[in-house]
Amino acid sequence: MLERLCTVCAPSGYERPAAEEAKRMLEPLVDEVWTDRLGNVIGVRRCGKPGAKKLLLDAHLDEIGLVVTGIKDGFLRFGTIGGVDPRMLPDRELTILTDPPRLGVVACLPPHVLSEEDREKAPPIQDFYVDTGLSQEQAQALIPIGTPMVFRSSFLRLGERQVCCKALDDRSCFVALLRAAQLLQEKDLDVDLYFMGSAQEEVSAAGAVTAVQTLRPDFCVAVDVTHGKTPDSAKGQAYEVGGGPAVGIGPNMTRWMTRRLLDQAAAREIPVQKEVMGGNSGTNAWKMQICNEGVATAVVSLPLKYMHTPAEVLHLDDLEQTARLLAAFAESLGEEAGAQ
């Protein structure tokens, strides 16, 4: 499921290919699936109980990308879609989302002709070009201004239990939602359970906001990625890859929901980590919480190395434990939440 979903090219605002794949995966696991006006994929498993409360599990389907802004001598000028780090761009292979898609590479000067000062810094976005191998006339005819582009990458297995690909932020978490739905198939629930692959998180959270305003859930869990620990990670700002999901703690998270996540993890021996978020969680939760009259909200994060690069890396055990935690949280939720 990871490979099928993450190798699809679908940056923010252009999520349709990922949404179609996500919808196909979700359909066997729920009672109803639809795609809303903004491009969110939403599925619901109804519990069949009158007056049941609604739990929404959210993971966004969009990825960061680039967009063509001009053409010079067959080379493409571009802007960014979401948080693209200029350091990632030199020599990067891209998929240009024309019909059919084309390939390009981000042009860069070889080190031999750079000054010592230029070797130590990344050029600003406006100084980069994409080499298409086309003439000016061919490029103008084949690649319209406004065409999106994404990093080109393969799906790699690292060691025994880690995988590497683009767009694991945040499609890996949608796969965790699918796995949670599988784990809950034989379970009786007392809430109507909604699964959402949301649109445009990387640029605005517009998909999550509009869906919450429409669905009016009682509780939301934003499932996103956090920084996985590497040898050069800043202390206290990254989490063990393979150490289980991170449960968000802070003002953006409703306290009883955070407690329930931690209590369920302890009761079921699910390894978890604690992520303190003093302000904006950087997830859809920040805006979902203040939709309508306010929504009880929690954040669960999957540790991910090399976020917002074409070589994001996660541990498959973390994916499974995230799914187990979400499934445990959903069981008997209506009964406990009613006492809050």
C-alpha positions, 0 to 999 in steps of 0.5 A: 500500500505504501508503494502504490500510494507514495509513488503517485505524483500529487502535489498540493492542489493536484491531489486527484491521482493520490485521491483516486488511489486512496479511495480504491484502498479505502472502499473495502473497509468502510460503508461509504466513500466519497470525494468532496468538492475540495478533493478530500477522500472521506470514508465512514464506518457507521456503528448503527447506534442512534445519536452516535458521536463522530470520530474523524481520523485525518492524514493528508494526501498532498506532497510538496512540489514545484510549479512552472513559472516561465521558460528561457532557452528551453529551461524552466523557471519555477516556484514552490508548492509547500515547504521546499528546501533549496538545498535539496534542489541541485541535480534533482530529478523531477517528474513534470506533470504534463500529459503524458508526464516528462522528466527534467533535472534541476540544473546546477553549475559544476563545483569546478566553476564555483567560487569558494563562497558559492560552494558554501551556500544554496542558491535562492529558488529564483536562481534555479532552472529545470533542464528539459532537454527541449528547445524553447519552441518545444518547451513552450508547446509541451509544458504550459506555464502553471504545470506542477512538478514533483521529485522523482524517486523510487521505493527502496527498502533499507535494512530489514524494516525501513523504507525510503520514498518521496511523499511518505509525508503524509501518505504513510499515515493514510496507510496507517489509517487503512491498517487501523480500519483493518484492525477494527473490522471485527470490532463493535464501535460506539462512534461513527468512524470517519477516515479522511485523506485530506487535501492541501495540508502543505499549503493551507490546511484548506482540505481539513478545515472545509471537511470538518466544517461539513462533517461536524465531528465531535473528535479529530485525530490529526495523524502526521509525521514528526522528525526522526532521529539521526546522528545530527539531530538537535537534542529533544527535537527528534524521535526514535525511528522504530520507537513507536508513534509520538503522542502530541502534548500541548495546548493544541491537543485536548487533554483528555484525548492525549491522556486516553491515547497514552493510557491505551498505549500503556494498557496494550503495550504499544510503544509510544513517545511523547512530543511536547508542542508548545504552540502550533503543532504544524499539522491540520490539528491547529486549524481543525480544533477551532472549526465550528464551535470547537472540536476536541483534537489530538495529534499522533505523529509517525517518526520520519527521517529526512522530511520534505526530501525525495528520500524520506525514511520510516520504520514499518514497525512504527506504522503498525504501532500507529495503526494499533494506537488509533484502533485502540483509541477508537474502541469504546470512545463514545462511552468514555468521551461522554463522561468528559 
